[in-house]
Amino acid sequence: MSGPVAAPDQPEPLAGWRWWTGLSVGGAVGLFGLAGLAADAASTMPVVWLRWLIGLLLVHDFVLAPLVHLVGRGLRDRAPEAWRWPLQLGLVISGVVVLASIPVLVGVGRRTQPGNASVLPGTYPLALAGVLIVVWLGVLALGTWGRHRRQGS
Amino acid sequence: MGLHFTSPARSERTTAILGIAVGVLFGVCLLTGLLSHLIQQPPAWFAWPSRPAWLYRWTQGLHVFCGIAAIPVLLAKLWSAYPNLWRWPPVRNLAHAIERAWIVPLLGGALLLLVTGLMNIGYWYGWGFDFIRTHYWTAWIVTGALVVHLAAKLPVVRRALARRRAAADTAADLERRRFLITTGVTAGLLLLVTAGSAFTPLQRLAVLSPRRQGVGPQDLPVNKDARSAGVAGKLNDPGWRLTIRGRVARPASLTLDDLRARMAGPMGHAARLPIACVEGWSQEASWRGVRLRDLLEEAGAPAGVAVRVQSLQRGGYSSAVLNPAHARDPDTLLALELNGAPLHRDHGYPVRLIAPNNPGVIQTKWLESVTVL
């Protein structure tokens, strides 16, 4: 593997009319949103809102991203080359599908309308297991195909 | 430092391509979200047409499913730019400090929109604040921060996209392409297992969707059932009447039998129209009832009027205003039947509104009055 690569977007001087126009327009739009949020405080609960915003940012930056980084690093260092991408594909798809399925898996929504059978009507753990089985069968097929191709060449 | 970034999949080009994809997806979400906001709270200059009947359904499908597709794309974008978080020194000058400060509302806001949006379509209101208003204002904050970010990164994006490598098949290129393919496949798979709640050809694959087409009373999902709306005890009241009032020459008070008699006569009409929820799911169904415009004409309402429909429900979405285009549309019905049978109580028995190109939450159920404005 190659050595350390340069981090993306090398420092650029922030200057020129495009930057200042963008900052002015974007800043005005963003402040309009902040002002609206603050003016509507009884509904938007800015302190709770801020806790969510910062909390999600921290969870991403200091839990999720380092975890993904370490798993990716492990894959690059340890997995056989033919299996590296299939495994990466399988892990990324599985991770994201599981994360995106948390609301239906937890199923809190059913409690909001106990008599409404059309809210969260699925058997989600089973459905998720089915989706993941299909994904990992695909991983197996892709890895096997890659290994044969490598041996053939 | 413990984190040592070595993946060749990271590059300016990867970040630029993913950044553009996030920008497009969030742009679609912003426009379709603002449109729905305008339709539900129309200012004086805005009139939403009643045709084409499918338009609102498509805009809200785009809103929710672009949001779902944005989950892996945003995460991939953040992964590709993650080393920047650890760059030293963290700021170089005042302009750079400003640019970095705007990343907090940009990323935190974007994550907040996606996470609470996803929870909201799953009916999980675990935050305390009002979802609609907070989603609306956060969208403006993120849009502003996105413009600032774009202004800062535009030179980088142009440079990254203009650069054509001489040897396109290097190992690093292959890694980058595979990373982008992984992101695309993940977004595609998420859509495949959810979008069938709106897009009928994928109906059977929507196994992880919080709603399924065809699942619900009379084979149609229900947004709010009669019990949760607090109307269950009022629906079999023999004293129920639908009143037609306001700016009319001949106010009326109609029983259910009066309405059925009109449905059997020339005022009766059947239409295939979608219920389109702001939460993304939608489904077409067959409705039969009395044309609203014929009832208004019978009551002697002036031409081209707006009307307010009022539900037996109190609070929530208990009333709605129909603009003149919707009120006079030949398919706008006070519906008594759904898919060939009398309305189920969760679908609005004894009578509900159904109009083309209208948000589901204002297709008011359990009607008690129509007021000409």
Interface residues (C-beta under 8 A of the other chain):
Chain A: M1 S2 G3 P4 V5 A7 P8 D9 Q10 P11 E12 L14 A15 R18 W19 T21 G22 L23 V25 G26 G27 A28 V29 G30 L31 F32 G33 L34 G36 L37 D40 S43 T44 M45 V48 W49 W52 L53 I54 L56 L57 H60 D61 L64 A65 P66 V68 H69 G72 R73 R76 W85 Q88 L89 V92 I93 V96 V97 L99 A100 S101 P103 V104 V106 V108 G109 R110 T112 Q113 G115 N116 A117 S118 V119 L120 P121 G122 Y124 A127 L128 G130 V131 V135
Chain B: L3 H4 F5 T6 S7 P8 R10 S11 E12 T14 T15 I68 I71 P72 L75 L78 W79 S80 A81 Y82 P83 N84 L85 R87 R92 N93 A95 H96 I98 E99 W102 V104 P105 L107 G108 G109 L111 L112 V115 T116 L118 M119 I121 G122 Y123 W124 Y125 G126 W127 G128 F129 D130 R133 T134 Y136 W137 T138 A139 W140 I141 V142 T143 G144 A145 L146 V147 V148 H149 L150 A151 A152 K153 L154 P155 V156 A171 A172 R178 T182 T183 V185 T186 L189 L190 V193 V207 L208 S209 P210 R211 R212 V215 G216 P217 L220 P221 V222 K224 D225 R227 S228 D346
